[in-house]
């Protein structure tokens, strides 16, 4: 993500102190100073264990060249730049130190108030009361008046400096994330910064390619863009936030971005719903969907289409399709959702969604956080789904494959409520429930004859799956 900077305080730079210390150690060994090499390697390894890989540095002179106690490790590195304004300073000595003498011997320029917290008698951590001054070089010296607990003074003063990063406006999170794919078309663009924003500067600081109409707003530290009518499907968008004094984004404190912010994301691939013609004419796209439609089922009068839009459901393993129920006019207009989530059906039972008069749709609901599993009926022109018959609690899919009778007065369906898949029949309001098959084999997929006097279904009662007929 270009333009979003992060100070990684737990990973050393490639030339961090432990690499240099190892080099010094081998040079000492090659020159015959084995003790010095072992000491320096020990410090390197011990420093890594203590600080988890934080970039720190040993003293300029090797331990064997100093008398008395000495500064063994410091963090941040001498000469390091881009140090966070709230970073702590760590100093480790070669021996247990008298804490008061060390704190009295430290000099800080500029004089920033801090709190000294000792990890143990060898390690002290300096934490600024507030923040280090942005963009300034911080010089720190430990003088010879610092003494060890044994009364031994510091062998020589140790001084170093580091530079605090300039106080630029910084992005801390992106929505969508940089490089994210499959972004929903109604997802707002949100960039969160490390401080409240100047709303006036935000209006002209945001560029989106391809050009997208929409509204820009600021909510405290969040820059927000809502596209008018949603994003285009299957499109990669590049987002730019300008920097600079004229048209750049600024915080409410007047601080701007160090460099332009740039990231990109790709929207979801939408599925087209097409209309084909028996006379050989070219198919026509009727609608475009954000997810895959299992099927489109025409209403009895042919003026509307019921769509089962496939979705993924948590912790559900079963055959068939899962999704939400949508409705639209046959010309692709007035697309609307009539039942969210967890509708379950098999491909060969989709034609049974509609009631014969086109006023209702029946569906099986197997998983929903706010309603029980069972057979539901929903008004086609809007309204809440109504539970007609509930499933039992012993299995995921227990009530499925609803089929309206030709007169719309009864519904046949498959249920496992008695421990086996059977064909059941009930009145359209859920009353008069009875088992029609009562056979140890699997019976499912009921379909009515046009006159409503017989029901065909599929059964495994003779070893394979064959079609059977009964009179209800």
TORKOL-617442 format. One record per residue (C-alpha): residue number from 1; z, y, x. Coordinates in steps of 0.2 Angstrom, whole numbers, plus 5000, padded with zeros to 4 digits. Layout:
BEGIN
<martor resi="NUM" zz="Z" yy="Y" xx="X"/>
...
# end
This chain:
BEGIN
<martor resi="1" zz="5000" yy="5000" xx="5000"/>
<martor resi="2" zz="4994" yy="5015" xx="5009"/>
<martor resi="3" zz="5005" yy="5030" xx="5009"/>
<martor resi="4" zz="5021" yy="5021" xx="5004"/>
<martor resi="5" zz="5032" yy="5021" xx="5020"/>
<martor resi="6" zz="5046" yy="5009" xx="5023"/>
<martor resi="7" zz="5059" yy="5010" xx="5038"/>
<martor resi="8" zz="5062" yy="4992" xx="5043"/>
<martor resi="9" zz="5079" yy="4992" xx="5050"/>
<martor resi="10" zz="5081" yy="4973" xx="5053"/>
<martor resi="11" zz="5065" yy="4969" xx="5063"/>
<martor resi="12" zz="5063" yy="4976" xx="5081"/>
<martor resi="13" zz="5047" yy="4984" xx="5087"/>
<martor resi="14" zz="5036" yy="4973" xx="5099"/>
<martor resi="15" zz="5044" yy="4982" xx="5114"/>
<martor resi="16" zz="5062" yy="4982" xx="5107"/>
<martor resi="17" zz="5077" yy="4981" xx="5118"/>
<martor resi="18" zz="5079" yy="4962" xx="5119"/>
<martor resi="19" zz="5061" yy="4960" xx="5126"/>
<martor resi="20" zz="5064" yy="4973" xx="5139"/>
<martor resi="21" zz="5081" yy="4966" xx="5143"/>
<martor resi="22" zz="5073" yy="4948" xx="5146"/>
<martor resi="23" zz="5061" yy="4956" xx="5157"/>
<martor resi="24" zz="5075" yy="4965" xx="5167"/>
<martor resi="25" zz="5084" yy="4948" xx="5168"/>
<martor resi="26" zz="5069" yy="4939" xx="5175"/>
<martor resi="27" zz="5066" yy="4952" xx="5188"/>
<martor resi="28" zz="5085" yy="4952" xx="5193"/>
<martor resi="29" zz="5083" yy="4933" xx="5195"/>
<martor resi="30" zz="5068" yy="4934" xx="5205"/>
<martor resi="31" zz="5076" yy="4947" xx="5216"/>
<martor resi="32" zz="5091" yy="4936" xx="5219"/>
<martor resi="33" zz="5103" yy="4944" xx="5207"/>
<martor resi="34" zz="5107" yy="4929" xx="5196"/>
<martor resi="35" zz="5123" yy="4935" xx="5189"/>
<martor resi="36" zz="5115" yy="4951" xx="5183"/>
<martor resi="37" zz="5101" yy="4941" xx="5175"/>
<martor resi="38" zz="5113" yy="4930" xx="5166"/>
<martor resi="39" zz="5123" yy="4945" xx="5160"/>
<martor resi="40" zz="5108" yy="4954" xx="5154"/>
<martor resi="41" zz="5101" yy="4938" xx="5145"/>
<martor resi="42" zz="5118" yy="4936" xx="5137"/>
<martor resi="43" zz="5118" yy="4953" xx="5131"/>
<martor resi="44" zz="5101" yy="4951" xx="5123"/>
<martor resi="45" zz="5105" yy="4935" xx="5114"/>
<martor resi="46" zz="5122" yy="4942" xx="5109"/>
<martor resi="47" zz="5114" yy="4958" xx="5102"/>
<martor resi="48" zz="5102" yy="4948" xx="5092"/>
<martor resi="49" zz="5116" yy="4938" xx="5084"/>
<martor resi="50" zz="5126" yy="4953" xx="5081"/>
<martor resi="51" zz="5113" yy="4965" xx="5073"/>
<martor resi="52" zz="5101" yy="4952" xx="5066"/>
<martor resi="53" zz="5087" yy="4959" xx="5076"/>
<martor resi="54" zz="5090" yy="4978" xx="5073"/>
<martor resi="55" zz="5080" yy="4987" xx="5086"/>
<martor resi="56" zz="5093" yy="4992" xx="5099"/>
<martor resi="57" zz="5093" yy="4996" xx="5118"/>
<martor resi="58" zz="5104" yy="4992" xx="5133"/>
<martor resi="59" zz="5109" yy="5005" xx="5146"/>
<martor resi="60" zz="5097" yy="5012" xx="5158"/>
<martor resi="61" zz="5106" yy="5004" xx="5172"/>
<martor resi="62" zz="5109" yy="4986" xx="5174"/>
<martor resi="63" zz="5127" yy="4979" xx="5172"/>
<martor resi="64" zz="5129" yy="4974" xx="5190"/>
<martor resi="65" zz="5125" yy="4992" xx="5195"/>
<martor resi="66" zz="5139" yy="5000" xx="5185"/>
<martor resi="67" zz="5158" yy="5001" xx="5188"/>
<martor resi="68" zz="5170" yy="4999" xx="5174"/>
<martor resi="69" zz="5166" yy="4997" xx="5156"/>
<martor resi="70" zz="5148" yy="5003" xx="5150"/>
<martor resi="71" zz="5138" yy="5005" xx="5135"/>
<martor resi="72" zz="5129" yy="4988" xx="5132"/>
<martor resi="73" zz="5119" yy="4992" xx="5116"/>
<martor resi="74" zz="5114" yy="5006" xx="5106"/>
<martor resi="75" zz="5104" yy="5008" xx="5089"/>
<martor resi="76" zz="5093" yy="5017" xx="5085"/>
<martor resi="77" zz="5083" yy="5015" xx="5101"/>
<martor resi="78" zz="5082" yy="5029" xx="5114"/>
<martor resi="79" zz="5067" yy="5040" xx="5110"/>
<martor resi="80" zz="5065" yy="5032" xx="5093"/>
<martor resi="81" zz="5056" yy="5042" xx="5079"/>
<martor resi="82" zz="5055" yy="5041" xx="5060"/>
<martor resi="83" zz="5073" yy="5036" xx="5059"/>
<martor resi="84" zz="5079" yy="5037" xx="5041"/>
<martor resi="85" zz="5090" yy="5052" xx="5037"/>
<martor resi="86" zz="5104" yy="5040" xx="5031"/>
<martor resi="87" zz="5103" yy="5028" xx="5045"/>
<martor resi="88" zz="5119" yy="5022" xx="5054"/>
<martor resi="89" zz="5121" yy="5023" xx="5073"/>
<martor resi="90" zz="5128" yy="5008" xx="5082"/>
<martor resi="91" zz="5136" yy="5008" xx="5099"/>
<martor resi="92" zz="5142" yy="4992" xx="5108"/>
<martor resi="93" zz="5152" yy="4992" xx="5124"/>
<martor resi="94" zz="5154" yy="4979" xx="5137"/>
<martor resi="95" zz="5173" yy="4978" xx="5135"/>
<martor resi="96" zz="5186" yy="4981" xx="5121"/>
<martor resi="97" zz="5188" yy="5000" xx="5121"/>
<martor resi="98" zz="5202" yy="5012" xx="5116"/>
<martor resi="99" zz="5195" yy="5018" xx="5100"/>
<martor resi="100" zz="5203" yy="5035" xx="5100"/>
<martor resi="101" zz="5197" yy="5039" xx="5117"/>
<martor resi="102" zz="5179" yy="5034" xx="5113"/>
<martor resi="103" zz="5179" yy="5045" xx="5097"/>
<martor resi="104" zz="5185" yy="5059" xx="5107"/>
<martor resi="105" zz="5172" yy="5057" xx="5121"/>
<martor resi="106" zz="5157" yy="5057" xx="5109"/>
<martor resi="107" zz="5147" yy="5073" xx="5108"/>
<martor resi="108" zz="5133" yy="5075" xx="5095"/>
<martor resi="109" zz="5120" yy="5088" xx="5094"/>
<martor resi="110" zz="5117" yy="5095" xx="5082"/>
<martor resi="111" zz="5135" yy="5094" xx="5076"/>
<martor resi="112" zz="5134" yy="5083" xx="5061"/>
<martor resi="113" zz="5149" yy="5076" xx="5052"/>
<martor resi="114" zz="5151" yy="5058" xx="5053"/>
<martor resi="115" zz="5163" yy="5043" xx="5050"/>
<martor resi="116" zz="5166" yy="5031" xx="5064"/>
<martor resi="117" zz="5169" yy="5013" xx="5058"/>
<martor resi="118" zz="5174" yy="5000" xx="5071"/>
<martor resi="119" zz="5167" yy="4982" xx="5068"/>
<martor resi="120" zz="5179" yy="4977" xx="5082"/>
<martor resi="121" zz="5186" yy="4985" xx="5098"/>
<martor resi="122" zz="5168" yy="4983" xx="5106"/>
<martor resi="123" zz="5157" yy="4990" xx="5092"/>
<martor resi="124" zz="5158" yy="5006" xx="5083"/>
<martor resi="125" zz="5146" yy="5012" xx="5069"/>
<martor resi="126" zz="5143" yy="5030" xx="5065"/>
<martor resi="127" zz="5139" yy="5035" xx="5047"/>
<martor resi="128" zz="5134" yy="5052" xx="5043"/>
<martor resi="129" zz="5143" yy="5061" xx="5029"/>
<martor resi="130" zz="5128" yy="5065" xx="5019"/>
<martor resi="131" zz="5111" yy="5064" xx="5029"/>
<martor resi="132" zz="5105" yy="5068" xx="5046"/>
<martor resi="133" zz="5095" yy="5084" xx="5047"/>
<martor resi="134" zz="5077" yy="5079" xx="5043"/>
<martor resi="135" zz="5064" yy="5081" xx="5057"/>
<martor resi="136" zz="5077" yy="5085" xx="5070"/>
<martor resi="137" zz="5081" yy="5076" xx="5087"/>
<martor resi="138" zz="5099" yy="5069" xx="5087"/>
<martor resi="139" zz="5107" yy="5069" xx="5104"/>
<martor resi="140" zz="5122" yy="5058" xx="5107"/>
<martor resi="141" zz="5133" yy="5056" xx="5122"/>
<martor resi="142" zz="5148" yy="5045" xx="5126"/>
<martor resi="143" zz="5158" yy="5054" xx="5141"/>
<martor resi="144" zz="5168" yy="5046" xx="5155"/>
<martor resi="145" zz="5184" yy="5050" xx="5146"/>
<martor resi="146" zz="5181" yy="5035" xx="5135"/>
<martor resi="147" zz="5192" yy="5021" xx="5142"/>
<martor resi="148" zz="5194" yy="5002" xx="5139"/>
<martor resi="149" zz="5209" yy="4995" xx="5132"/>
<martor resi="150" zz="5213" yy="4990" xx="5150"/>
<martor resi="151" zz="5213" yy="5008" xx="5154"/>
<martor resi="152" zz="5197" yy="5007" xx="5164"/>
<martor resi="153" zz="5186" yy="5023" xx="5161"/>
<martor resi="154" zz="5168" yy="5022" xx="5157"/>
<martor resi="155" zz="5158" yy="5019" xx="5173"/>
<martor resi="156" zz="5146" yy="5033" xx="5169"/>
<martor resi="157" zz="5142" yy="5044" xx="5154"/>
<martor resi="158" zz="5129" yy="5037" xx="5142"/>
<martor resi="159" zz="5117" yy="5049" xx="5133"/>
<martor resi="160" zz="5102" yy="5046" xx="5122"/>
<martor resi="161" zz="5092" yy="5054" xx="5108"/>
<martor resi="162" zz="5082" yy="5049" xx="5093"/>
<martor resi="163" zz="5072" yy="5059" xx="5080"/>
<martor resi="164" zz="5075" yy="5059" xx="5061"/>
<martor resi="165" zz="5060" yy="5057" xx="5050"/>
<martor resi="166" zz="5053" yy="5072" xx="5042"/>
<martor resi="167" zz="5059" yy="5074" xx="5024"/>
<martor resi="168" zz="5043" yy="5070" xx="5015"/>
<martor resi="169" zz="5041" yy="5064" xx="4996"/>
<martor resi="170" zz="5040" yy="5045" xx="4996"/>
<martor resi="171" zz="5035" yy="5033" xx="4983"/>
<martor resi="172" zz="5047" yy="5019" xx="4981"/>
<martor resi="173" zz="5038" yy="5008" xx="4967"/>
<martor resi="174" zz="5021" yy="5006" xx="4959"/>
<martor resi="175" zz="5016" yy="4999" xx="4942"/>
<martor resi="176" zz="5004" yy="4990" xx="4943"/>
<martor resi="177" zz="5008" yy="4985" xx="4960"/>
<martor resi="178" zz="4995" yy="4987" xx="4974"/>
<martor resi="179" zz="4982" yy="4974" xx="4973"/>
<martor resi="180" zz="4989" yy="4967" xx="4957"/>
<martor resi="181" zz="4976" yy="4957" xx="4947"/>
<martor resi="182" zz="4976" yy="4953" xx="4928"/>
<martor resi="183" zz="4983" yy="4969" xx="4923"/>
<martor resi="184" zz="4984" yy="4971" xx="4904"/>
<martor resi="185" zz="4973" yy="4984" xx="4897"/>
<martor resi="186" zz="4988" yy="4994" xx="4889"/>
<martor resi="187" zz="4998" yy="4995" xx="4904"/>
<martor resi="188" zz="5004" yy="5013" xx="4909"/>
<martor resi="189" zz="5002" yy="5018" xx="4927"/>
<martor resi="190" zz="5019" yy="5023" xx="4934"/>
<martor resi="191" zz="5023" yy="5029" xx="4951"/>
<martor resi="192" zz="5042" yy="5031" xx="4955"/>
<martor resi="193" zz="5047" yy="5042" xx="4969"/>
<martor resi="194" zz="5063" yy="5045" xx="4979"/>
<martor resi="195" zz="5067" yy="5061" xx="4970"/>
<martor resi="196" zz="5063" yy="5071" xx="4955"/>
<martor resi="197" zz="5045" yy="5078" xx="4954"/>
<martor resi="198" zz="5038" yy="5096" xx="4951"/>
<martor resi="199" zz="5029" yy="5093" xx="4935"/>
<martor resi="200" zz="5017" yy="5107" xx="4938"/>
<martor resi="201" zz="5010" yy="5099" xx="4954"/>
<martor resi="202" zz="5008" yy="5082" xx="4946"/>
<martor resi="203" zz="4995" yy="5088" xx="4933"/>
<martor resi="204" zz="4982" yy="5090" xx="4947"/>
<martor resi="205" zz="4987" yy="5078" xx="4960"/>
<martor resi="206" zz="4982" yy="5062" xx="4952"/>
<martor resi="207" zz="4964" yy="5055" xx="4954"/>
<martor resi="208" zz="4959" yy="5038" xx="4946"/>
<martor resi="209" zz="4942" yy="5030" xx="4950"/>
<martor resi="210" zz="4932" yy="5025" xx="4940"/>
<martor resi="211" zz="4936" yy="5041" xx="4930"/>
<martor resi="212" zz="4948" yy="5037" xx="4916"/>
<martor resi="213" zz="4953" yy="5049" xx="4902"/>
<martor resi="214" zz="4972" yy="5049" xx="4898"/>
<martor resi="215" zz="4988" yy="5059" xx="4899"/>
<martor resi="216" zz="4998" yy="5063" xx="4914"/>
<martor resi="217" zz="5017" yy="5066" xx="4913"/>
<martor resi="218" zz="5033" yy="5067" xx="4924"/>
<martor resi="219" zz="5049" yy="5060" xx="4919"/>
<martor resi="220" zz="5062" yy="5064" xx="4932"/>
<martor resi="221" zz="5055" yy="5055" xx="4948"/>
<martor resi="222" zz="5042" yy="5045" xx="4939"/>
<martor resi="223" zz="5023" yy="5050" xx="4938"/>
<martor resi="224" zz="5016" yy="5042" xx="4923"/>
<martor resi="225" zz="4998" yy="5040" xx="4917"/>
<martor resi="226" zz="4993" yy="5033" xx="4900"/>
<martor resi="227" zz="4974" yy="5029" xx="4898"/>
<martor resi="228" zz="4966" yy="5034" xx="4882"/>
<martor resi="229" zz="4961" yy="5018" xx="4873"/>
<martor resi="230" zz="4967" yy="5007" xx="4887"/>
<martor resi="231" zz="4959" yy="5002" xx="4904"/>
<martor resi="232" zz="4942" yy="4994" xx="4905"/>
<martor resi="233" zz="4942" yy="4975" xx="4906"/>
<martor resi="234" zz="4937" yy="4966" xx="4923"/>
<martor resi="235" zz="4938" yy="4983" xx="4932"/>
<martor resi="236" zz="4946" yy="4987" xx="4949"/>
<martor resi="237" zz="4954" yy="5004" xx="4948"/>
<martor resi="238" zz="4958" yy="5015" xx="4964"/>
<martor resi="239" zz="4973" yy="5027" xx="4962"/>
<martor resi="240" zz="4974" yy="5043" xx="4973"/>
<martor resi="241" zz="4989" yy="5055" xx="4974"/>
<martor resi="242" zz="4985" yy="5070" xx="4984"/>
<martor resi="243" zz="4995" yy="5078" xx="4997"/>
<martor resi="244" zz="4995" yy="5095" xx="5005"/>
<martor resi="245" zz="5001" yy="5113" xx="5000"/>
<martor resi="246" zz="4987" yy="5117" xx="4987"/>
<martor resi="247" zz="4984" yy="5103" xx="4975"/>
<martor resi="248" zz="4997" yy="5090" xx="4982"/>
<martor resi="249" zz="5011" yy="5082" xx="4973"/>
<martor resi="250" zz="5028" yy="5089" xx="4977"/>
<martor resi="251" zz="5046" yy="5085" xx="4973"/>
<martor resi="252" zz="5057" yy="5097" xx="4964"/>
<martor resi="253" zz="5064" yy="5102" xx="4981"/>
<martor resi="254" zz="5046" yy="5108" xx="4986"/>
<martor resi="255" zz="5044" yy="5093" xx="4998"/>
<martor resi="256" zz="5027" yy="5085" xx="4997"/>
<martor resi="257" zz="5019" yy="5068" xx="5003"/>
<martor resi="258" zz="5016" yy="5066" xx="5021"/>
<martor resi="259" zz="4999" yy="5058" xx="5017"/>
<martor resi="260" zz="4989" yy="5054" xx="5002"/>
<martor resi="261" zz="4995" yy="5039" xx="4992"/>
<martor resi="262" zz="4982" yy="5026" xx="4988"/>
<martor resi="263" zz="4983" yy="5009" xx="4979"/>
<martor resi="264" zz="4972" yy="4999" xx="4968"/>
<martor resi="265" zz="4973" yy="4986" xx="4954"/>
<martor resi="266" zz="4962" yy="4975" xx="4944"/>
<martor resi="267" zz="4962" yy="4973" xx="4925"/>
<martor resi="268" zz="4962" yy="4957" xx="4915"/>
<martor resi="269" zz="4946" yy="4948" xx="4911"/>
<martor resi="270" zz="4942" yy="4949" xx="4893"/>
<martor resi="271" zz="4934" yy="4936" xx="4883"/>
<martor resi="272" zz="4919" yy="4940" xx="4871"/>
<martor resi="273" zz="4918" yy="4933" xx="4854"/>
<martor resi="274" zz="4900" yy="4930" xx="4849"/>
<martor resi="275" zz="4890" yy="4927" xx="4833"/>
<martor resi="276" zz="4876" yy="4914" xx="4834"/>
<martor resi="277" zz="4862" yy="4912" xx="4822"/>
<martor resi="278" zz="4854" yy="4896" xx="4816"/>
<martor resi="279" zz="4836" yy="4904" xx="4815"/>
<martor resi="280" zz="4836" yy="4906" xx="4834"/>
<martor resi="281" zz="4840" yy="4924" xx="4835"/>
<martor resi="282" zz="4849" yy="4931" xx="4850"/>
<martor resi="283" zz="4868" yy="4929" xx="4849"/>
<martor resi="284" zz="4878" yy="4945" xx="4845"/>
<martor resi="285" zz="4894" yy="4950" xx="4853"/>
<martor resi="286" zz="4906" yy="4953" xx="4839"/>
<martor resi="287" zz="4922" yy="4957" xx="4848"/>
<martor resi="288" zz="4931" yy="4957" xx="4865"/>
<martor resi="289" zz="4948" yy="4950" xx="4867"/>
<martor resi="290" zz="4961" yy="4952" xx="4881"/>
<martor resi="291" zz="4964" yy="4933" xx="4881"/>
<martor resi="292" zz="4954" yy="4917" xx="4877"/>
<martor resi="293" zz="4951" yy="4914" xx="4859"/>
<martor resi="294" zz="4953" yy="4895" xx="4855"/>
<martor resi="295" zz="4942" yy="4898" xx="4839"/>
<martor resi="296" zz="4937" yy="4910" xx="4826"/>
<martor resi="297" zz="4938" yy="4903" xx="4808"/>
<martor resi="298" zz="4929" yy="4912" xx="4794"/>
<martor resi="299" zz="4938" yy="4916" xx="4778"/>
<martor resi="300" zz="4931" yy="4907" xx="4762"/>
<martor resi="301" zz="4921" yy="4923" xx="4757"/>
<martor resi="302" zz="4914" yy="4925" xx="4775"/>
<martor resi="303" zz="4920" yy="4943" xx="4776"/>
<martor resi="304" zz="4935" yy="4940" xx="4789"/>
<martor resi="305" zz="4938" yy="4930" xx="4804"/>
<martor resi="306" zz="4955" yy="4922" xx="4809"/>
<martor resi="307" zz="4957" yy="4920" xx="4828"/>
<martor resi="308" zz="4969" yy="4909" xx="4837"/>
<martor resi="309" zz="4971" yy="4918" xx="4854"/>
<martor resi="310" zz="4978" yy="4906" xx="4867"/>
<martor resi="311" zz="4994" yy="4910" xx="4876"/>
<martor resi="312" zz="5006" yy="4901" xx="4888"/>
<martor resi="313" zz="5023" yy="4896" xx="4881"/>
<martor resi="314" zz="5038" yy="4892" xx="4891"/>
<martor resi="315" zz="5045" yy="4874" xx="4893"/>
<martor resi="316" zz="5032" yy="4867" xx="4881"/>
<martor resi="317" zz="5022" yy="4852" xx="4885"/>
<martor resi="318" zz="5011" yy="4845" xx="4871"/>
<martor resi="319" zz="4993" yy="4843" xx="4866"/>
<martor resi="320" zz="4984" yy="4856" xx="4856"/>
<martor resi="321" zz="4983" yy="4875" xx="4858"/>
<martor resi="322" zz="4996" yy="4888" xx="4858"/>
<martor resi="323" zz="4994" yy="4906" xx="4854"/>
<martor resi="324" zz="4995" yy="4920" xx="4841"/>
<martor resi="325" zz="4986" yy="4923" xx="4825"/>
<martor resi="326" zz="4974" yy="4937" xx="4824"/>
<martor resi="327" zz="4963" yy="4944" xx="4810"/>
<martor resi="328" zz="4947" yy="4955" xx="4810"/>
<martor resi="329" zz="4932" yy="4959" xx="4799"/>
<martor resi="330" zz="4917" yy="4949" xx="4802"/>
<martor resi="331" zz="4908" yy="4964" xx="4810"/>
<martor resi="332" zz="4922" yy="4964" xx="4824"/>
<martor resi="333" zz="4931" yy="4979" xx="4816"/>
<martor resi="334" zz="4950" yy="4980" xx="4811"/>
<martor resi="335" zz="4956" yy="4968" xx="4824"/>
<martor resi="336" zz="4975" yy="4965" xx="4821"/>
<martor resi="337" zz="4988" yy="4953" xx="4824"/>
<martor resi="338" zz="4996" yy="4944" xx="4809"/>
<martor resi="339" zz="5008" yy="4932" xx="4818"/>
<martor resi="340" zz="5014" yy="4933" xx="4836"/>
<martor resi="341" zz="5016" yy="4919" xx="4848"/>
<martor resi="342" zz="5019" yy="4900" xx="4846"/>
<martor resi="343" zz="5006" yy="4895" xx="4833"/>
<martor resi="344" zz="5001" yy="4877" xx="4837"/>
<martor resi="345" zz="4985" yy="4868" xx="4831"/>
<martor resi="346" zz="4973" yy="4855" xx="4836"/>
<martor resi="347" zz="4954" yy="4860" xx="4838"/>
<martor resi="348" zz="4949" yy="4849" xx="4823"/>
<martor resi="349" zz="4962" yy="4857" xx="4811"/>
<martor resi="350" zz="4957" yy="4875" xx="4814"/>
<martor resi="351" zz="4947" yy="4875" xx="4798"/>
<martor resi="352" zz="4962" yy="4873" xx="4788"/>
<martor resi="353" zz="4970" yy="4889" xx="4792"/>
<martor resi="354" zz="4964" yy="4899" xx="4776"/>
<martor resi="355" zz="4970" yy="4896" xx="4758"/>
<martor resi="356" zz="4955" yy="4893" xx="4747"/>
<martor resi="357" zz="4957" yy="4910" xx="4739"/>
<martor resi="358" zz="4958" yy="4919" xx="4756"/>
<martor resi="359" zz="4974" yy="4927" xx="4753"/>
<martor resi="360" zz="4985" yy="4917" xx="4765"/>
<martor resi="361" zz="4985" yy="4908" xx="4782"/>
<martor resi="362" zz="4995" yy="4893" xx="4786"/>
<martor resi="363" zz="5001" yy="4889" xx="4803"/>
<martor resi="364" zz="5013" yy="4878" xx="4813"/>
<martor resi="365" zz="5026" yy="4887" xx="4823"/>
<martor resi="366" zz="5034" yy="4877" xx="4837"/>
<martor resi="367" zz="5043" yy="4890" xx="4848"/>
<martor resi="368" zz="5048" yy="4907" xx="4844"/>
<martor resi="369" zz="5064" yy="4916" xx="4850"/>
<martor resi="370" zz="5068" yy="4924" xx="4833"/>
<martor resi="371" zz="5062" yy="4911" xx="4820"/>
<martor resi="372" zz="5064" yy="4892" xx="4817"/>
<martor resi="373" zz="5050" yy="4879" xx="4821"/>
<martor resi="374" zz="5041" yy="4873" xx="4805"/>
<martor resi="375" zz="5026" yy="4877" xx="4794"/>
<martor resi="376" zz="5023" yy="4895" xx="4790"/>
<martor resi="377" zz="5012" yy="4905" xx="4778"/>
<martor resi="378" zz="5007" yy="4923" xx="4781"/>
<martor resi="379" zz="4998" yy="4935" xx="4770"/>
<martor resi="380" zz="4980" yy="4939" xx="4777"/>
<martor resi="381" zz="4981" yy="4957" xx="4773"/>
<martor resi="382" zz="4998" yy="4960" xx="4781"/>
<martor resi="383" zz="5016" yy="4955" xx="4778"/>
<martor resi="384" zz="5030" yy="4944" xx="4786"/>
<martor resi="385" zz="5027" yy="4926" xx="4789"/>
<martor resi="386" zz="5036" yy="4915" xx="4777"/>
<martor resi="387" zz="5044" yy="4898" xx="4781"/>
<martor resi="388" zz="5038" yy="4885" xx="4769"/>
<martor resi="389" zz="5045" yy="4869" xx="4777"/>
<martor resi="390" zz="5056" yy="4868" xx="4793"/>
<martor resi="391" zz="5055" yy="4855" xx="4806"/>
<martor resi="392" zz="5068" yy="4844" xx="4812"/>
<martor resi="393" zz="5077" yy="4846" xx="4828"/>
<martor resi="394" zz="5073" yy="4830" xx="4838"/>
<martor resi="395" zz="5056" yy="4834" xx="4845"/>
<martor resi="396" zz="5045" yy="4849" xx="4850"/>
<martor resi="397" zz="5031" yy="4846" xx="4838"/>
<martor resi="398" zz="5037" yy="4840" xx="4822"/>
<martor resi="399" zz="5027" yy="4849" xx="4808"/>
<martor resi="400" zz="5009" yy="4853" xx="4811"/>
<martor resi="401" zz="4991" yy="4852" xx="4805"/>
<martor resi="402" zz="4993" yy="4861" xx="4788"/>
<martor resi="403" zz="4978" yy="4858" xx="4775"/>
<martor resi="404" zz="4977" yy="4867" xx="4759"/>
<martor resi="405" zz="4971" yy="4858" xx="4743"/>
<martor resi="406" zz="4955" yy="4865" xx="4736"/>
<martor resi="407" zz="4965" yy="4873" xx="4722"/>
<martor resi="408" zz="4978" yy="4881" xx="4734"/>
<martor resi="409" zz="4992" yy="4873" xx="4725"/>
<martor resi="410" zz="4997" yy="4860" xx="4738"/>
<martor resi="411" zz="4998" yy="4858" xx="4757"/>
<martor resi="412" zz="4996" yy="4842" xx="4766"/>
<martor resi="413" zz="5002" yy="4841" xx="4784"/>
<martor resi="414" zz="5008" yy="4830" xx="4798"/>
<martor resi="415" zz="5027" yy="4828" xx="4802"/>
<martor resi="416" zz="5038" yy="4818" xx="4813"/>
<martor resi="417" zz="5054" yy="4822" xx="4803"/>
<martor resi="418" zz="5057" yy="4803" xx="4799"/>
<martor resi="419" zz="5055" yy="4797" xx="4817"/>
<martor resi="420" zz="5036" yy="4794" xx="4816"/>
<martor resi="421" zz="5020" yy="4805" xx="4813"/>
<martor resi="422" zz="5016" yy="4803" xx="4795"/>
<martor resi="423" zz="5006" yy="4813" xx="4782"/>
<martor resi="424" zz="5017" yy="4823" xx="4770"/>
<martor resi="425" zz="5012" yy="4833" xx="4755"/>
<martor resi="426" zz="5021" yy="4847" xx="4746"/>
<martor resi="427" zz="5018" yy="4862" xx="4734"/>
<martor resi="428" zz="5012" yy="4878" xx="4742"/>
<martor resi="429" zz="5030" yy="4885" xx="4740"/>
<martor resi="430" zz="5038" yy="4871" xx="4750"/>
<martor resi="431" zz="5045" yy="4861" xx="4735"/>
<martor resi="432" zz="5041" yy="4843" xx="4731"/>
<martor resi="433" zz="5040" yy="4837" xx="4748"/>
<martor resi="434" zz="5035" yy="4818" xx="4750"/>
<martor resi="435" zz="5029" yy="4806" xx="4763"/>
<martor resi="436" zz="5012" yy="4799" xx="4759"/>
<martor resi="437" zz="5009" yy="4786" xx="4772"/>
<martor resi="438" zz="5025" yy="4778" xx="4778"/>
<martor resi="439" zz="5018" yy="4767" xx="4792"/>
<martor resi="440" zz="5024" yy="4764" xx="4809"/>
<martor resi="441" zz="5007" yy="4769" xx="4817"/>
<martor resi="442" zz="5003" yy="4787" xx="4820"/>
<martor resi="443" zz="4995" yy="4796" xx="4806"/>
<martor resi="444" zz="4988" yy="4814" xx="4807"/>
<martor resi="445" zz="4974" yy="4827" xx="4803"/>
<martor resi="446" zz="4974" yy="4827" xx="4784"/>
<martor resi="447" zz="4959" yy="4834" xx="4776"/>
<martor resi="448" zz="4956" yy="4836" xx="4757"/>
<martor resi="449" zz="4940" yy="4830" xx="4747"/>
<martor resi="450" zz="4931" yy="4844" xx="4738"/>
<martor resi="451" zz="4938" yy="4839" xx="4722"/>
<martor resi="452" zz="4956" yy="4838" xx="4728"/>
<martor resi="453" zz="4958" yy="4819" xx="4722"/>
<martor resi="454" zz="4959" yy="4811" xx="4740"/>
<martor resi="455" zz="4965" yy="4815" xx="4757"/>
<martor resi="456" zz="4956" yy="4808" xx="4773"/>
<martor resi="457" zz="4967" yy="4806" xx="4789"/>
<martor resi="458" zz="4966" yy="4798" xx="4806"/>
<martor resi="459" zz="4978" yy="4783" xx="4810"/>
<martor resi="460" zz="4981" yy="4771" xx="4824"/>
<martor resi="461" zz="4987" yy="4757" xx="4812"/>
<martor resi="462" zz="4973" yy="4745" xx="4817"/>
<martor resi="463" zz="4974" yy="4748" xx="4836"/>
<martor resi="464" zz="4962" yy="4762" xx="4838"/>
<martor resi="465" zz="4960" yy="4779" xx="4829"/>
<martor resi="466" zz="4950" yy="4777" xx="4813"/>
<martor resi="467" zz="4948" yy="4787" xx="4797"/>
<martor resi="468" zz="4958" yy="4782" xx="4782"/>
<martor resi="469" zz="4958" yy="4789" xx="4764"/>
<martor resi="470" zz="4972" yy="4789" xx="4751"/>
<martor resi="471" zz="4975" yy="4796" xx="4734"/>
<martor resi="472" zz="4990" yy="4808" xx="4733"/>
# end
